[in-house]
Amino acid sequence: MDFVMILQLLVVFGSLYVGTRYGSLALGAISGIGLAILVLGFGMQPGNPPTDVIYIIIAAVTCAGIMQAAGGMDWLIQLAEKQLRKHPAQITFLAPLCTFFLTVLVGTGHVVYTFMPIICDIALKEGVRPERPCGVASVASQLGITCSPIAAAVASFVIISNEAGFEVNNVQVIAVTIPASLCGLLAAALCSYKRGKDLDKDPVFQARLADPKMKEYMYGETASLLNQEMDKNAKRSVFIFLGALVVIVLFSVFQMMGCDIRPMVDSGVWDDAGNPVMKPLGMNIIIQIVMITAAAIMIIFAKANPKKAVAGPVWQSGMVAVVAIYGIAWLADTYFSNYLPEMEDGLAGIVSHYPWAISIAFFAVSMLINSQGAVVVAMLPLAYSLGIPGPVLLGVLPSVYGYFFIPCYPSDIATVNFDRSGTTVIGKYLLNHSFMMPGLVSVIVSTIVGSIITAVFY
């Protein structure tokens, strides 16, 4: 690795570091500065922006945002709240399961903003230290991203893997990641069950409780959606959304059964006789078509307001993810594609003996990039070029979630603010925060279990 290569790598990491300081939309935009320096300053050949992934994100978050505008998201959260309030003593296990499956359904972890205050409220009034369910529930909402058939991380893995010769579809991916992630999630919940001091023995909480104004702040209001009447349009939007997911899954299931029902299209290649070679329509196109169609059906039949969808947190956070992935992945692809031979020479020895070690690289990059989809797009082509088998990469896919390590992700910060008891914290030394233990436990266990599953079945 020569001086110029190191200097250019510092440009990449410097852009990501500065972007994380500003957060949100800036992460993708500031990556553009690094891209400009590499291409216009150093004369590097620009990489390829991840357009397929971006289109899938746009389609998926548009559909989810329309469902939210119709009230469907509130109905799903209301159903989850009913289960939590029926079994409040088990909230440390049930809350993360609820946030996990909400993410699996919707494809984004940003659905927790409405749900997290309810988790905090139930825990506090049940006498459960809120840090216990809140920390693991926030982690679970992000762990579910690699388990959603419409999430950018899953779609990216499928697209890049197919191009690299590993034929896999969305259902086959989540058939590994869901059981693996559930094992990691339950392990994290078990470790959180008696985490920290009970509220009646916590001197910090008792000091807050002794202040009448603080006591009123903590116990005075009840966060709940149970008193809201959900109209038929809200429920209709959920059924339409679930119908779209079923259609997407069925395409993959039939493909696995050897009865591919995808339309055949011109591949752009001709055989020796001059006839066009036909190929099945890519799942990335099918996902986009189904999601956009479902969004339109919700607008027409569920009376969803498009303006309200655009103003909602799901659509807005999704568009931020588009810009972030656009800038970050383009910057990373530019650097890695220009130094691919050097990367292969430097890492080939390690990954040939320990192919699972690529999970450490995935996790490390994710610590800087607040997007699992962006990590997959940026790092997976490099992993395939190093000769790592597709099943190994599928097994370690949960390791692309590492941005809990530095607690700057919006859902983690929001969880700290929602916890009126003050037990969910970002520590004095930054890394001693409420999300570190459940995050590490869930990712490590999920990655190990995922690797075992693929070793057995592939």
C-alpha positions as CSV (number, residue, x, y, z in Angstrom):
1,M,0.0,0.0,0.0
2,D,1.7,3.2,-1.2
3,F,1.4,6.7,0.1
4,V,-1.1,7.8,-2.5
5,M,-3.4,4.8,-1.8
6,I,-3.3,5.6,1.9
7,L,-4.0,9.3,1.3
8,Q,-7.0,8.5,-0.9
9,L,-8.3,6.0,1.8
10,L,-8.0,8.8,4.3
11,V,-10.2,11.0,2.0
12,V,-12.8,8.2,2.0
13,F,-12.8,7.8,5.8
14,G,-12.5,11.6,6.3
15,S,-15.6,12.2,4.2
16,L,-17.6,9.5,6.2
17,Y,-16.4,10.9,9.5
18,V,-17.4,14.5,8.7
19,G,-20.7,13.3,7.3
20,T,-21.5,11.5,10.5
21,R,-20.8,14.7,12.5
22,Y,-23.5,16.4,10.5
23,G,-25.8,13.4,10.2
24,S,-28.9,12.7,8.2
25,L,-28.8,14.0,4.6
26,A,-25.3,15.4,5.0
27,L,-23.7,11.9,5.2
28,G,-24.5,11.3,1.5
29,A,-23.9,14.8,0.4
30,I,-20.5,15.1,2.1
31,S,-19.5,11.8,0.5
32,G,-19.8,13.7,-2.8
33,I,-16.9,15.9,-1.6
34,G,-14.7,12.9,-1.2
35,L,-15.9,11.6,-4.6
36,A,-15.0,14.9,-6.2
37,I,-11.5,14.8,-4.6
38,L,-10.8,11.3,-5.8
39,V,-12.2,11.8,-9.3
40,L,-11.4,15.4,-10.1
41,G,-8.3,15.8,-7.9
42,F,-6.6,12.4,-8.1
43,G,-8.0,11.5,-11.5
44,M,-9.5,8.2,-10.4
45,Q,-12.0,6.3,-12.6
46,P,-15.4,6.9,-11.0
47,G,-17.3,3.8,-9.8
48,N,-21.0,3.0,-10.4
49,P,-23.8,4.5,-8.3
50,P,-26.1,1.8,-7.0
51,T,-29.1,2.7,-9.1
52,D,-31.0,-0.6,-8.7
53,V,-30.8,-0.4,-5.0
54,I,-31.9,3.2,-4.9
55,Y,-35.0,2.4,-7.1
56,I,-36.0,-0.4,-4.8
57,I,-35.7,1.9,-1.7
58,I,-37.8,4.6,-3.4
59,A,-40.5,2.1,-4.3
60,A,-40.6,0.4,-0.9
61,V,-40.6,3.6,1.2
62,T,-43.2,5.2,-1.0
63,C,-45.5,2.2,-0.4
64,A,-44.8,2.2,3.3
65,G,-45.2,5.9,3.5
66,I,-48.6,5.7,1.8
67,M,-49.6,3.0,4.2
68,Q,-48.6,5.3,7.1
69,A,-50.6,8.2,5.6
70,A,-53.7,5.9,5.5
71,G,-53.3,5.1,9.2
72,G,-52.1,1.5,8.6
73,M,-48.9,2.0,10.5
74,D,-50.8,3.2,13.6
75,W,-53.1,0.1,13.4
76,L,-50.1,-2.2,13.3
77,I,-48.6,-0.5,16.3
78,Q,-51.9,-0.5,18.1
79,L,-52.1,-4.3,17.6
80,A,-48.6,-4.7,19.0
81,E,-49.4,-2.4,22.0
82,K,-52.4,-4.6,22.9
83,Q,-50.1,-7.6,23.2
84,L,-47.6,-5.7,25.3
85,R,-50.2,-4.4,27.7
86,K,-51.6,-7.9,28.1
87,H,-48.2,-9.2,29.2
88,P,-46.3,-6.2,30.7
89,A,-44.0,-8.3,32.9
90,Q,-42.5,-9.9,29.7
91,I,-41.9,-6.6,28.0
92,T,-38.2,-7.1,27.8
93,F,-38.8,-10.0,25.4
94,L,-42.0,-8.9,23.7
95,A,-41.0,-5.3,22.9
96,P,-38.0,-6.2,20.8
97,L,-40.0,-8.9,19.0
98,C,-42.6,-6.3,18.1
99,T,-40.1,-3.8,16.8
100,F,-38.2,-6.6,14.9
101,F,-41.3,-7.8,13.0
102,L,-42.5,-4.3,12.3
103,T,-39.2,-3.7,10.5
104,V,-39.4,-7.0,8.7
105,L,-42.9,-6.1,7.4
106,V,-42.2,-2.5,6.4
107,G,-38.5,-2.7,5.4
108,T,-37.3,0.2,7.6
109,G,-36.5,0.5,11.2
110,H,-37.8,4.0,11.5
111,V,-41.3,2.8,12.5
112,V,-40.2,2.7,16.1
113,Y,-40.6,6.4,16.7
114,T,-44.3,6.0,17.4
115,F,-43.9,2.7,19.3
116,M,-40.9,3.5,21.6
117,P,-42.8,5.9,23.9
118,I,-45.4,3.2,24.4
119,I,-42.7,0.7,25.4
120,C,-41.2,3.2,27.8
121,D,-44.6,3.9,29.4
122,I,-45.5,0.3,29.9
123,A,-42.1,-0.6,31.4
124,L,-42.1,2.3,33.8
125,K,-45.6,1.7,35.1
126,E,-45.0,-2.0,35.5
127,G,-41.9,-1.2,37.5
128,V,-39.5,-2.7,34.9
129,R,-36.3,-0.7,34.4
130,P,-37.1,0.9,31.0
131,E,-33.5,0.6,29.8
132,R,-34.0,-3.2,29.6
133,P,-36.7,-3.3,26.9
134,C,-35.8,0.0,25.3
135,G,-32.2,-0.8,24.6
136,V,-32.8,-4.2,23.0
137,A,-36.0,-3.0,21.2
138,S,-34.1,-0.2,19.5
139,V,-31.4,-2.7,18.4
140,A,-34.1,-5.1,17.3
141,S,-35.7,-2.5,15.0
142,Q,-32.4,-2.3,13.0
143,L,-31.5,-6.0,13.2
144,G,-34.7,-6.7,11.3
145,I,-33.5,-4.9,8.2
146,T,-31.6,-7.9,6.8
147,C,-34.7,-10.0,7.4
148,S,-37.1,-8.0,5.3
149,P,-37.7,-9.1,1.7
150,I,-38.2,-5.5,0.6
151,A,-35.3,-3.9,2.5
152,A,-32.4,-2.4,0.6
153,A,-29.8,-4.6,2.3
154,V,-31.6,-7.8,1.2
155,A,-32.3,-6.5,-2.3
156,S,-28.7,-5.4,-2.7
157,F,-27.4,-8.7,-1.5
158,V,-29.5,-10.6,-4.0
159,I,-28.6,-8.3,-7.0
160,I,-24.9,-8.3,-6.3
161,S,-24.8,-12.0,-5.5
162,N,-26.6,-13.0,-8.7
163,E,-24.2,-10.9,-10.7
164,A,-21.3,-12.7,-8.9
165,G,-22.7,-16.1,-9.8
166,F,-24.4,-17.0,-6.5
167,E,-28.0,-17.6,-7.4
168,V,-30.1,-16.6,-4.4
169,N,-33.4,-14.8,-4.0
170,N,-35.1,-12.7,-1.3
171,V,-36.8,-15.7,0.3
172,Q,-33.6,-17.7,0.5
173,V,-31.9,-14.8,2.2
174,I,-34.5,-14.2,4.9
175,A,-34.8,-18.0,5.4
176,V,-31.3,-17.6,6.9
177,T,-31.4,-14.2,8.4
178,I,-34.7,-14.4,10.2
179,P,-33.9,-17.5,12.4
180,A,-30.4,-16.3,12.9
181,S,-31.5,-12.8,13.9
182,L,-34.2,-14.1,16.2
183,C,-31.6,-16.2,18.0
184,G,-29.4,-13.1,18.4
185,L,-32.4,-11.0,19.5
186,L,-33.6,-13.5,22.1
187,A,-30.0,-13.8,23.5
188,A,-29.8,-10.0,23.8
189,A,-33.2,-9.9,25.5
190,L,-32.1,-12.6,27.9
191,C,-29.0,-10.7,28.8
192,S,-31.1,-7.5,29.3
193,Y,-33.7,-9.2,31.5
194,K,-32.0,-8.3,34.8
195,R,-29.8,-5.6,33.4
196,G,-29.0,-2.7,35.8
197,K,-30.6,-2.0,39.1
198,D,-34.3,-2.5,39.7
199,L,-36.0,0.9,39.9
200,D,-36.7,0.6,43.7
201,K,-33.0,0.1,44.3
202,D,-31.6,2.6,41.8
203,P,-30.5,5.8,43.7
204,V,-30.4,7.9,40.6
205,F,-34.0,7.0,39.7
206,Q,-35.2,7.4,43.4
207,A,-33.7,10.9,43.5
208,R,-35.7,11.8,40.3
209,L,-38.8,10.3,41.9
210,A,-38.4,12.4,45.0
211,D,-38.8,15.5,42.9
212,P,-42.6,16.2,42.6
213,K,-42.2,17.8,39.2
214,M,-40.0,15.0,37.9
215,K,-42.4,12.4,39.2
216,E,-45.3,14.1,37.4
217,Y,-43.2,14.2,34.2
218,M,-42.4,10.5,34.5
219,Y,-45.8,9.2,35.5
220,G,-48.3,11.9,34.6
221,E,-49.0,11.0,30.9
222,T,-49.8,7.7,29.3
223,A,-48.4,7.1,25.8
224,S,-50.9,4.9,24.0
225,L,-52.7,4.3,20.7
226,L,-55.4,2.1,22.2
227,N,-57.9,5.0,22.5
228,Q,-57.7,5.8,18.8
229,E,-60.4,4.5,16.6
230,M,-58.8,3.0,13.4
231,D,-61.1,3.3,10.4
232,K,-61.5,0.8,7.6
233,N,-59.1,2.6,5.3
234,A,-56.2,2.1,7.8
235,K,-56.9,-1.6,8.0
236,R,-57.4,-1.8,4.2
237,S,-54.0,-0.2,3.6
238,V,-52.3,-2.9,5.8
239,F,-54.0,-5.7,3.9
240,I,-52.9,-4.2,0.6
241,F,-49.4,-3.8,1.8
242,L,-49.3,-7.4,3.1
243,G,-50.8,-8.6,-0.2
244,A,-47.9,-6.9,-2.0
245,L,-45.4,-8.7,0.2
246,V,-47.1,-12.0,-0.5
247,V,-46.9,-11.4,-4.2
248,I,-43.1,-10.7,-4.0
249,V,-42.5,-13.7,-1.8
250,L,-44.5,-16.0,-4.2
251,F,-42.3,-15.0,-7.1
252,S,-39.3,-16.2,-5.1
253,V,-41.0,-19.3,-3.8
254,F,-42.0,-20.5,-7.3
255,Q,-38.5,-19.8,-8.5
256,M,-37.1,-22.0,-5.7
257,M,-39.6,-24.8,-6.6
258,G,-38.3,-24.8,-10.2
259,C,-41.4,-23.2,-11.6
260,D,-40.2,-19.7,-12.4
261,I,-43.3,-17.5,-13.1
262,R,-41.3,-14.4,-13.8
263,P,-41.9,-12.9,-17.3
264,M,-39.2,-13.6,-19.9
265,V,-37.5,-10.5,-21.4
266,D,-34.8,-9.9,-24.0
267,S,-31.4,-10.2,-22.4
268,G,-29.7,-8.1,-25.1
269,V,-27.7,-11.1,-26.2
270,W,-28.1,-13.1,-29.4
271,D,-27.4,-16.8,-30.0
272,D,-25.5,-18.2,-32.9
273,A,-28.6,-18.3,-35.0
274,G,-29.2,-14.5,-34.5
275,N,-32.2,-15.0,-32.1
276,P,-32.4,-13.0,-28.9
277,V,-31.6,-14.9,-25.7
278,M,-34.5,-14.5,-23.3
279,K,-34.1,-14.3,-19.5
280,P,-36.5,-14.0,-16.5
281,L,-37.3,-10.5,-15.4
282,G,-35.1,-9.5,-12.4
283,M,-36.6,-9.5,-8.9
284,N,-35.4,-6.0,-8.4
285,I,-37.8,-4.9,-11.2
286,I,-40.6,-7.0,-9.8
287,I,-40.3,-5.5,-6.3
288,Q,-40.4,-2.0,-7.7
289,I,-43.5,-2.7,-9.9
290,V,-45.4,-4.5,-7.1
291,M,-44.5,-1.8,-4.5
292,I,-45.5,1.1,-6.7
293,T,-48.7,-0.6,-7.7
294,A,-49.6,-1.3,-4.1
295,A,-49.0,2.4,-3.3
296,A,-51.3,3.4,-6.1
297,I,-54.0,1.0,-4.9
298,M,-53.8,2.4,-1.4
299,I,-54.2,5.9,-2.7
300,I,-57.3,4.9,-4.7
301,F,-59.0,2.4,-2.4
302,A,-57.7,3.3,1.1
303,K,-58.0,7.1,0.6
304,A,-54.3,7.6,1.5
305,N,-53.2,11.3,1.2
306,P,-50.0,11.5,-0.8
307,K,-49.1,14.9,0.7
308,K,-49.4,13.4,4.2
309,A,-47.2,10.5,3.1
310,V,-44.4,12.9,2.0
311,A,-44.6,14.7,5.3
312,G,-44.4,11.4,7.3
313,P,-41.3,10.1,9.0
314,V,-41.1,6.8,7.0
315,W,-41.0,8.4,3.6
316,Q,-38.7,11.2,4.8
317,S,-36.2,8.8,6.4
318,G,-36.3,6.6,3.3
319,M,-35.4,9.5,1.1
320,V,-32.5,10.4,3.4
321,A,-31.4,6.8,3.1
322,V,-31.5,7.1,-0.7
323,V,-29.1,10.1,-0.6
324,A,-26.9,8.4,1.9
325,I,-26.5,5.2,-0.1
326,Y,-26.1,7.2,-3.3
327,G,-23.1,9.2,-2.0
328,I,-21.5,6.6,0.3
329,A,-21.8,3.6,-2.0
330,W,-20.6,5.6,-5.0
331,L,-17.6,6.9,-3.1
332,A,-16.7,3.5,-1.7
333,D,-17.1,1.8,-5.1
334,T,-14.8,4.4,-6.7
335,Y,-12.0,3.7,-4.3
336,F,-12.3,-0.1,-4.1
337,S,-12.8,-0.6,-7.9
338,N,-9.5,1.3,-8.5
339,Y,-7.5,-0.7,-6.0
340,L,-9.1,-4.1,-6.4
341,P,-5.9,-6.0,-7.3
342,E,-4.1,-4.5,-4.3
343,M,-7.0,-5.3,-2.1
344,E,-7.1,-8.9,-3.4
345,D,-3.3,-9.3,-2.8
346,G,-3.5,-7.9,0.7
347,L,-6.6,-9.8,2.0
348,A,-6.5,-13.0,0.0
349,G,-4.4,-14.8,2.6
350,I,-6.6,-13.9,5.5
351,V,-10.0,-14.7,3.8
352,S,-8.7,-17.9,2.2
353,H,-8.0,-19.3,5.6
354,Y,-10.8,-17.4,7.6
355,P,-13.5,-16.4,5.1
356,W,-15.8,-15.5,8.0
357,A,-13.3,-12.7,8.9
358,I,-15.0,-10.5,6.3
359,S,-17.8,-10.1,8.9
360,I,-15.3,-8.0,10.9
361,A,-14.8,-5.7,7.9
362,F,-18.6,-5.4,7.4
363,F,-19.1,-4.5,11.0
364,A,-16.2,-2.0,11.0
365,V,-17.5,-0.2,7.9
366,S,-21.0,-0.2,9.3
367,M,-19.7,1.7,12.4
368,L,-19.0,4.6,10.1
369,I,-22.0,4.2,7.7
370,N,-25.5,4.4,9.1
371,S,-27.0,2.2,6.5
372,Q,-26.9,-1.5,6.1
373,G,-27.8,-1.3,2.5
374,A,-24.9,1.0,1.9
375,V,-22.5,-1.4,3.6
376,V,-23.7,-4.3,1.4
377,V,-23.4,-2.2,-1.8
378,A,-20.0,-0.9,-0.8
379,M,-18.4,-4.1,0.5
380,L,-20.1,-7.1,-1.0
381,P,-18.5,-6.8,-4.5
382,L,-15.1,-6.6,-2.8
383,A,-15.9,-9.7,-0.8
384,Y,-16.8,-11.7,-4.0
385,S,-13.7,-10.5,-5.8
386,L,-11.7,-11.9,-2.9
387,G,-13.2,-15.3,-3.7
388,I,-15.3,-15.6,-0.6
389,P,-18.2,-18.1,-1.3
390,G,-21.7,-16.7,-1.5
391,P,-23.1,-19.0,1.3
392,V,-20.4,-17.7,3.7
393,L,-21.4,-14.1,2.9
394,L,-25.0,-15.0,3.4
395,G,-24.3,-16.4,6.8
396,V,-22.4,-13.3,8.0
397,L,-25.0,-10.9,6.6
398,P,-26.2,-9.8,10.0
399,S,-22.8,-8.3,10.7
400,V,-23.6,-5.4,8.4
401,Y,-25.3,-3.8,11.4
402,G,-22.7,-2.0,13.5
403,Y,-23.8,1.6,13.7
404,F,-25.1,1.1,17.3
405,F,-21.5,1.0,18.4
406,I,-21.2,4.8,18.2
407,P,-24.7,6.0,19.5
408,C,-25.5,8.6,16.9
409,Y,-28.3,6.8,15.0
410,P,-31.6,8.6,15.1
411,S,-33.6,5.7,16.6
412,D,-31.1,5.3,19.4
413,I,-31.1,9.0,20.2
414,A,-34.8,9.1,20.1
415,T,-35.1,6.2,22.5
416,V,-32.9,8.0,25.0
417,N,-35.2,11.0,24.8
418,F,-38.4,8.9,25.0
419,D,-37.3,7.2,28.2
420,R,-38.7,9.6,30.9
421,S,-37.1,7.5,33.7
422,G,-33.6,8.5,32.5
423,T,-32.3,4.9,32.6
424,T,-31.7,4.6,28.9
425,V,-28.5,6.6,28.5
426,I,-25.5,7.6,26.3
427,G,-22.7,7.3,28.9
428,K,-20.2,9.8,29.9
429,Y,-17.5,8.0,27.9
430,L,-19.7,7.7,24.7
431,L,-19.3,4.0,24.3
432,N,-20.7,3.0,27.6
433,H,-24.3,3.4,26.4
434,S,-27.5,1.4,26.7
435,F,-27.3,-0.1,23.2
436,M,-23.8,-1.5,23.3
437,M,-24.4,-4.8,25.1
438,P,-27.6,-5.8,23.3
439,G,-26.1,-4.7,20.0
440,L,-22.9,-6.8,20.4
441,V,-24.8,-9.8,21.7
442,S,-27.4,-9.8,19.0
443,V,-25.0,-9.2,16.1
444,I,-22.4,-11.8,17.3
445,V,-25.0,-14.5,18.0
446,S,-26.9,-13.8,14.7
447,T,-23.7,-14.0,12.7
448,I,-22.6,-17.3,14.3
449,V,-26.1,-18.9,13.9
450,G,-26.4,-17.6,10.3
451,S,-23.0,-19.1,9.5
452,I,-24.0,-22.4,11.0
453,I,-27.3,-22.5,9.0
454,T,-25.5,-21.8,5.7
455,A,-22.8,-24.4,6.5
456,V,-25.5,-27.0,7.1
457,F,-27.8,-26.2,4.1
458,Y,-25.4,-24.9,1.4
